[in-house]
Amino acid sequence: MWNEVCDVKKKIGIVTVLLILLTGSYQGGSISFEDTVKTNMNELPRVDVQKGHDTEMITGEITVDMLRKTFTQIEWKPNEKIDMPGNPDVNATLFFDWDKNMPERLFKYSIWFDSGGLATIIVNDENTYGSLDQDNAQTLRDLLQNKD
C-alpha cells in the first residue's frame, strides 16, 4: 500500500512539473511586436486608415499584399522612442489574425511623410519606431491614399 501511495505522489509530481513547464513557455498567449510584426505579415487581412476624421478599411487582396511587402521593408529601431513634430499624416491600424482561436491583434502605426520623400513610422504602445526609404515611402503613401 505504501508503494502505491509513493507511486501516485511521484506521478502527481511529474505532472505538476510538466504543467509548470508548459504554462511557462506559453506566456499567456501574448504575441509581441518584436517577435511577429517584424517577421510575419502573412496574417494581415486588413488595415484601417484614418486621415482626419475619416476612417476607411483596406481589405482588397492585392492592396493588402502590397502593404505587407512595404511594411516588411521598414528599418526598425527597437526599444527607441522618437518625438515627431505635429500630427501624423496618416494613422493606420494593422489587424493580425495569427491565431484563429484568439481575437485579432491590433497594432497602431502613426506615419509621417517628410519633404525628402522618407517616412517615419511609430508603433503606438510598443516603444519602437522605424523608417522607409523614398521608394517604399512613396509606395506606402500611394497605397494608403488609394484605398479599396
N, C-alpha and C positions, 0 to 999 in steps of 0.2 A: 504494500500500500504506500509506504514511504517513497519508494522508487517512482510510483505513478505520479505522486504529488510533485516530485522533483522534475519529472519529465514535462508535466504541464507548466510549471514555472519557467522551465527552460524555453519551451515553445512560446510562451507569452513574452518572455524577454526578447527572443529573436524577432517576433512580430512587431514589438514595440520599437526596436532599433530600426527595422526596415521602414516602418511608418514615419519615423523621425527623419530618416534619410530621404525618403520620397517627398515628404512635406517640405523639407528644407530646400530641395532642388526645385520645387515647383514655384516658390516665391509668390504665391497668391495669384498666379495667372497674369501678372503685370507684364506688359510689353513696353520696353523702354525705347525712347527715340534713338538712343545710341546704337542699340542692337538691331533695329529693324528699319526705320525710315531711311537711314543712310544706305542700306544694302538691299532692301526688298520692297520695291514699289509695285510688284506684281498684283498685290491685293488692293490696289487703289481703284475703286469703281466710280468715284465721284469727287468733284471739287466744287465747293461753293465759293463764289467770288462776290465780294462786297466792295462797291465803289460808291462812296457817299452813303445815301440811304437805300440804295437798290442792292438786292442780293439775287444772284442768278446761279442756277445749278449747271455744272458741266458734267454731262453723263455720256455724251457721244463717244463710242468706242475709239474712233480714230483720234479725236482730240485728247481724250484721257490717255491714250497710249503715247501721244507726242508729249503730253505733260509729264508722264512717268519718265520718259527719256531725258527730258530737260531737267527735271528735279534731280536725277542721278548725277548730273554734271555740276551740281553745287559744290563748291570747295568749302567744307565745313570747318569752323573754328570751335571745337568743343570746349565747354567749360569757360567760355569767354563771353562777356557782355559788351554790348556796344550801344551807345546812345545816338540815335539818329535825329536830325533836326526835322521839326514839323511832323505832320501826319503821313502815314504811308500812302503811296499811290494806290495800292491795292491791298486788301485783306483777303486771304484765301484760307478756307478750311478744308483740309485733306481728310477724307473719310477712308479708314482702312478696315478691311474685313479679314483679319488674319486668322481668326478662329470662328468658325460658323456657330459655335455654341456660346459665344460671348457677344456682347454688344459691340458695335463699331467703335474703333478707337479714333479720336479726332486729334489732329494737330493743327494749330492756328498759325499761319505764316503771315507776317507783316512784310510787305515788299515795297522797296523804294527803287525807282529807276533814276539814275543820275544823268546829268547832261553829257557825261563822257560815254554814255551807252552801256554802263555796267549796271548790275542790280545787286542790292543788298537785301538779304532775307533774314529776318529774326523769327525764330520759333518761340512763340509765347509760351511761358511756363517751362521752358527747357534749358535756360541759361546757355544758349548757343546761338551762333549766327553763321551765315555763310554768304558767299558772293558768286555771281555768274559773270563770265566774260561777255564781251559785246555781242557775239553771235547768239549765244544761248539766252542772254538777257532780252535781245530783240525777239527771239522765238517765244519766250515766255510772255512778253508784253503782247505780242500778236495773238497768242492762244487765249490769254485771259480777256482780251478785248473783243475777240470774235467768238463769243460763247455760242454753244449749240444746245 
